[in-house]
Amino acid sequence: MGPQKAYNRHFCIPMNNYPKIVVIGAGFAGINFIKKLENKPVQIILIDENNFHQFQPLLYQVAISGLEPDSVVSPIRKLFKSCVNMIYRMAKVEHIDTENNCVQTNIGFVNYDYLVIATGSSTNFYGSKSIEKNSIGLKNINDAINIRSWMLQNLELAVEGCNNEEKESLTKFVIVGGGPAGVEMAGALAEFKKYLLRNDYPEIESDTMQIHLIQAGDRILPMMSSKSSKHALKVLKNLDVQIMLNSRVMDYDGEIITIKMEDKDIEIHTNTVIWTAGVKGNILKGIDKKTIVGNRIKVNEFNQVDNLDNVFAIGDIAAMLSDENPKGHPMVAQVAIQQSQNLANNIISKVKHGNFKSPFKYKNKGSMATIGKKDAVADLKIGFLDGKIGWLLWSFIHLISITGFKNKFKIGFSWMLKYFSYEKANQLIIRKYTRD
């Protein structure tokens, strides 16, 4: 089908008199919004480039060969097999026409009565083309598989190599960003080095493999309590992770990463840089630039996009500014899920009664991060938890949050086995990774 023909083609969907809600994005926000409206008197059209939903909090375990990729993804059609009022189309959104209530995709267009933008976020390289080209983010399942392949490929090359400098570069892993993703990745890599490297790669001395965690601020886990930061720092140091605070990455050319620490420049020779230093909203074409604030779409307390009565944004892409949250809510799953459920209730109220039910109020249930296999930190309303108790709570919360019984069972069984041993999933390079 040619581009012009696809452009003029309307989605082939059943026609009815129900209000038509187009949802763009199958992340936490989009999926939970649809679940709340399942079999309600509305027609939902979900558009996403992928035919699956991915559980992002466990991507680092896929990257380190701790879980298989299919454990953290769920097919969209299976998730909603009992949802008779939802239609899914695998497509890439190319443009939004808010004047004509139309969404244009690479397979055609669809009109809407209500549009919900739940496009989530992607890795923010802050404009550095060289860093973007040579490092790997950790934001989706493809990133996780790429890290996994690249790490294993480098270890296989290090086994073969006789040049010590080259071997050190291949076995030196630098993680940029000291938030939960960076801390969890560093802890998992450190345990791989401590418990698996000697058995699986006996030709590589354990001292040769190094893990560096670079954080621009003065502490890791800056969004969590100081207790969490201190505990995470202590555990990572005990795992021999080299942590650099108050350090900014200036450049990375694929071989040398340049870091500015106080008044001096530091160079580290490494073949692997994992970038977890920030995210940005996935803005779609057609959104008025006046509504974009810090790579997010400005919304009111009902998640309505400014000056658009029937267009909404939820989750990471939404910037709901207030005196309490001058930069918007944190870009985390909790916010996405709560906003999606609140918006679903409001739209049903709008359809039935002509007005919205309630403005959004974020209820912070706490923050957690795991540091290795049997340690985690948790900032909760009831207090602070760490160590094995924190890890058990982290495991329980994530296990019940994973979509699909099959995935819950696979991950739960895998964690149970790994609790008593440090064996990883099969360390297979199914798809080789090459830099562009």
C-alpha positions in Angstrom: 0.0 0.0 0.0 1.5 3.3 -1.1 1.9 6.3 1.3 -0.9 8.3 -0.3 -3.3 5.4 -0.3 -2.6 4.7 3.3 -3.0 8.4 4.2 -6.5 8.5 2.7 -7.6 5.2 4.1 -9.9 5.2 7.1 -9.5 2.5 9.8 -11.7 -0.4 9.1 -13.6 -0.6 12.4 -17.2 -1.5 13.4 -19.5 1.5 13.4 -21.8 2.2 16.3 -23.3 5.2 18.2 -21.0 5.0 21.2 -18.5 7.8 21.9 -15.2 6.9 20.2 -12.1 7.1 22.4 -8.8 6.8 20.6 -5.9 5.9 23.0 -2.3 6.3 21.8 0.1 4.1 23.7 0.0 0.8 25.5 2.1 1.6 28.5 1.0 1.7 32.1 -1.3 4.7 31.5 -2.9 3.5 28.3 -3.5 -0.1 29.5 -4.9 0.9 32.9 -7.2 3.5 31.3 -8.7 0.8 29.0 -9.1 -1.7 31.8 -11.1 0.9 33.7 -13.4 1.3 30.7 -13.7 -2.3 29.8 -17.2 -3.1 28.5 -18.5 0.4 29.3 -20.7 2.3 26.8 -17.8 3.7 24.8 -15.8 2.4 21.8 -12.0 2.3 22.4 -9.4 2.3 19.6 -5.9 1.5 20.9 -3.0 2.5 18.7 0.6 1.3 19.4 3.6 0.4 17.3 4.1 -2.8 19.3 1.6 -5.5 19.8 2.6 -5.9 23.5 2.7 -4.2 26.8 6.1 -4.2 28.6 6.7 -4.1 32.3 9.5 -1.6 32.5 10.6 -2.0 36.2 12.1 -5.4 35.4 13.9 -4.6 32.1 17.2 -4.5 33.9 16.7 -8.2 34.8 16.3 -9.0 31.2 19.4 -7.0 30.4 21.5 -9.0 32.9 20.1 -12.4 31.7 18.1 -12.7 35.0 14.8 -13.1 33.1 13.8 -14.0 29.6 12.3 -11.2 27.5 8.9 -12.9 27.2 8.5 -12.7 31.0 8.1 -9.0 31.1 5.9 -8.5 28.0 2.3 -9.3 27.5 0.4 -9.5 24.2 -2.2 -6.7 23.9 -4.8 -8.9 22.4 -4.6 -11.4 25.2 -4.7 -8.7 27.8 -8.1 -7.5 26.4 -9.5 -10.8 25.0 -12.7 -10.3 27.1 -12.9 -6.5 26.4 -15.6 -6.3 23.7 -15.5 -2.6 23.3 -11.8 -2.3 22.5 -10.2 -2.4 19.1 -6.4 -2.6 18.7 -4.4 -1.5 15.7 -0.6 -1.9 15.4 0.4 1.4 13.8 2.7 4.4 14.1 1.0 7.7 14.7 2.3 10.3 12.3 0.2 13.4 13.0 -2.7 14.6 15.2 -5.3 16.9 13.7 -7.1 18.4 16.7 -9.2 20.7 14.5 -10.8 17.8 12.7 -10.6 15.3 15.5 -8.4 12.9 13.5 -5.3 10.8 14.1 -3.2 10.0 11.1 -1.1 6.8 11.1 1.1 4.9 8.7 -1.8 2.5 8.0 -4.6 5.2 7.7 -6.6 7.6 9.8 -9.2 7.4 12.5 -11.6 10.0 13.9 -12.3 10.4 17.5 -14.7 12.0 20.0 -12.1 11.8 22.7 -8.3 11.5 22.3 -6.1 10.1 25.1 -2.4 10.6 24.6 -0.4 8.0 26.6 2.8 7.9 24.6 5.1 7.6 27.7 8.7 8.7 27.6 12.0 7.7 26.1 15.7 8.1 27.0 16.9 11.6 27.2 20.5 12.1 25.9 20.2 15.9 26.4 21.1 16.7 22.8 24.4 14.7 22.7 24.5 12.9 19.3 27.7 11.0 20.2 26.4 9.7 23.5 23.1 8.7 21.9 24.9 6.9 19.1 27.4 5.0 21.2 25.6 4.3 24.5 22.5 2.2 25.2 19.4 3.3 27.1 17.3 1.1 29.3 13.7 2.2 28.5 12.2 -0.6 26.5 12.5 -4.3 25.8 14.7 -3.7 22.8 17.1 -1.7 24.9 17.3 -4.6 27.5 18.0 -7.2 24.8 20.6 -4.9 23.2 22.4 -4.5 26.6 22.2 -8.2 27.1 23.7 -9.1 23.7 26.4 -6.4 23.9 27.5 -7.4 27.3 27.8 -11.1 26.4 29.4 -10.3 23.0 32.1 -8.2 24.9 32.7 -10.9 27.4 33.2 -13.4 24.6 35.7 -11.1 22.9 37.5 -10.5 26.2 37.9 -14.3 26.6 39.6 -14.5 23.2 41.7 -11.4 23.4 45.3 -11.3 24.6 45.6 -7.5 24.7 45.1 -6.5 28.4 44.1 -3.0 27.6 41.5 -4.2 25.2 40.3 -6.8 27.6 39.9 -4.2 30.3 37.8 -2.0 28.0 35.6 -4.9 27.0 34.9 -5.8 30.7 34.4 -2.3 32.0 30.8 -1.3 32.4 29.8 2.3 33.0 26.3 3.2 34.1 25.3 6.8 33.9 22.5 7.9 36.2 22.0 7.1 39.9 18.3 6.8 40.0 16.5 3.4 40.6 17.2 2.1 37.1 20.9 2.9 37.4 21.3 1.5 40.9 19.4 -1.7 40.1 21.5 -2.2 36.9 24.7 -1.6 38.8 23.7 -4.0 41.6 22.8 -6.8 39.1 26.0 -6.4 37.2 28.1 -6.4 40.4 26.4 -9.7 41.5 27.1 -11.2 38.0 30.8 -10.3 38.5 30.9 -11.7 42.1 29.1 -14.9 41.6 29.0 -15.9 37.9 32.0 -14.5 36.1 34.5 -17.0 37.4 32.3 -20.0 36.6 31.1 -18.9 33.2 34.2 -17.0 32.0 37.1 -18.6 33.8 39.6 -16.9 31.4 38.6 -13.4 32.8 40.0 -12.5 36.2 37.2 -11.1 38.4 39.4 -8.0 39.2 39.5 -7.2 35.5 35.7 -6.6 35.3 34.8 -3.1 36.7 31.4 -1.5 37.2 31.2 2.3 37.4 28.1 4.3 38.4 28.2 8.0 37.6 25.8 10.4 39.2 25.6 14.1 38.5 24.2 14.9 42.0 25.7 14.5 45.4 23.8 11.2 46.2 22.3 8.2 44.4 18.5 7.7 44.5 18.0 11.5 44.8 14.2 11.2 44.7 14.2 8.9 47.7 15.1 9.5 51.4 18.6 10.0 52.6 18.4 6.7 54.4 17.7 4.9 51.1 20.6 6.7 49.4 23.0 5.9 52.2 22.0 2.2 52.4 22.2 1.8 48.6 25.6 3.5 48.5 26.9 1.1 51.2 25.6 -2.0 49.5 26.9 -1.0 46.1 30.4 -0.2 47.5 30.4 -3.6 49.3 29.7 -5.1 45.9 32.8 -3.3 44.5 30.8 -0.8 42.4 32.9 2.3 41.9 30.6 5.3 42.4 31.3 8.8 41.2 29.1 11.6 42.6 29.0 15.2 41.5 30.2 14.0 38.1 28.8 14.9 34.7 29.4 13.0 31.5 30.7 15.4 28.8 31.1 13.0 25.9 31.4 9.3 24.8 32.9 8.3 21.5 32.4 4.6 21.8 35.8 4.0 23.4 36.4 6.8 25.9 33.9 8.4 28.2 34.8 11.9 29.4 33.6 12.9 32.8 33.9 16.2 34.6 34.3 15.8 38.3 34.7 19.1 40.2 37.6 20.9 38.4 39.1 18.0 36.6 38.3 15.8 33.5 38.4 12.1 33.9 38.6 9.6 31.0 37.5 6.0 31.3 38.2 3.5 28.5 35.1 1.4 28.1 33.2 -0.4 25.4 29.9 -0.3 27.2 28.0 2.7 28.5 24.4 2.2 29.8 22.5 5.5 29.9 19.8 5.8 32.6 20.4 9.5 33.3 17.0 10.9 32.3 13.8 10.6 30.2 11.7 12.9 28.0 8.1 12.7 26.9 7.3 11.3 23.5 5.7 14.3 21.8 3.5 13.7 18.7 3.4 15.9 15.7 0.3 18.2 15.7 0.5 19.1 19.3 0.6 22.9 19.7 4.2 23.9 20.8 2.7 26.4 23.2 1.4 23.4 25.3 4.8 21.7 25.5 6.7 22.3 28.8 10.0 20.5 29.3 9.3 17.8 26.7 5.9 17.1 28.2 2.3 18.3 27.4 0.8 20.8 29.7 -2.6 19.6 31.1 -5.1 20.9 33.7 -6.3 19.1 36.8 -8.5 16.9 34.7 -5.6 15.9 32.4 -7.1 18.0 29.6 -4.6 19.5 27.2 -4.6 23.3 27.2 -7.3 24.8 25.0 -8.6 21.3 23.9 -11.8 20.1 25.5 -11.6 16.6 24.1 -7.9 15.8 24.1 -6.2 14.4 27.2 -2.6 13.4 28.2 -1.8 10.9 31.0 1.3 9.4 32.4 4.9 10.4 31.7 3.8 12.7 28.8 1.5 14.8 31.0 2.8 17.9 32.8 0.2 18.9 35.5 1.8 22.0 36.9 0.9 23.3 40.4 2.4 25.1 43.4 3.0 21.6 44.9 4.5 20.2 41.7 5.9 23.2 39.7 7.5 20.8 37.2 4.7 18.3 37.1 4.3 14.9 38.8 7.2 12.4 38.8 7.4 10.3 35.7 6.7 7.0 37.4 4.2 4.2 37.0 2.2 5.2 40.1 1.3 8.5 38.6 0.4 7.0 35.2 -1.9 4.4 36.8 -3.7 6.8 39.0 -4.2 9.4 36.3 -5.5 6.8 33.9 -8.1 5.5 36.4 -9.2 9.0 37.3 -9.5 10.1 33.7 -11.6 6.9 32.8 -14.0 7.8 35.6 -14.2 11.4 34.4 -14.9 10.5 30.8 -17.7 8.1 31.8 -19.1 10.9 34.0 -18.8 13.3 31.0 -20.6 10.8 28.7 -23.4 10.1 31.2 -23.9 13.4 33.0 -22.1 16.0 30.9 -19.4 17.0 33.4 -16.2 15.6 35.0 -16.4 13.8 38.3 -13.2 14.8 40.1 -9.8 16.5 39.6 -6.7 14.4 39.8 -5.0 14.2 43.2 -1.8 12.1 43.4 -1.5 9.7 46.3 2.1 8.8 46.8 2.3 5.2 48.0 6.0 5.2 48.4 9.2 4.5 46.4 11.3 1.3 46.2 14.5 0.2 44.6 16.3 -3.1 44.7 20.1 -3.4 45.1 21.1 -6.9 44.1 19.3 -10.1 44.7 18.4 -10.0 48.4 18.5 -6.3 49.3 16.3 -3.3 48.6 15.2 0.0 50.0 11.6 1.2 50.5 10.3 4.6 51.5 6.8 4.1 52.7 4.2 6.0 54.8 4.7 3.5 57.6 8.4 4.1 57.5 11.7 3.0 56.0 12.6 -0.6 55.1 15.8 -2.1 53.8 17.7 -5.4 53.5 15.8 -8.6 53.0 12.5 -7.3 54.3 12.7 -4.4 51.8 13.6 -6.9 49.1 10.7 -9.2 49.9 8.3 -6.3 49.8 9.8 -5.1 46.5 9.4 -8.6 45.1 5.8 -9.0 46.2 4.7 -5.5 44.9 6.3 -6.1 41.5 5.0 -9.7 41.2 1.3 -8.7 41.8 1.8 -5.7 39.4 2.9 -7.8 36.4 0.3 -8.4 33.8 -0.8 -11.9 33.0 -0.9 -15.0 35.2 1.7 -16.8 33.0 4.2 -14.0 33.5 3.5 -13.9 37.3 4.2 -17.6 37.5 7.4 -17.6 35.4 8.9 -14.6 37.2 7.9 -15.9 40.7 9.3 -19.4 40.0 12.5 -17.9 38.6 13.0 -15.6 41.6 12.3 -18.5 44.0 15.0 -20.6 42.3 17.5 -17.7 42.2 17.0 -16.9 45.8 18.9 -20.1 46.6 21.4 -19.8 43.8 22.9 -17.2 41.6 22.3 -18.9 38.3 21.0 -16.6 35.6 18.7 -17.5 32.6 20.4 -18.9 29.6 23.0 -16.4 28.5 22.2 -16.6 24.8 23.1 -14.1 22.1 20.0 -14.6 20.0 20.2 -11.3 18.2 23.7 -9.7 17.9 23.9 -6.0 18.7 25.9 -3.6 16.5 26.3 0.1 17.0 24.9 2.2 14.1 
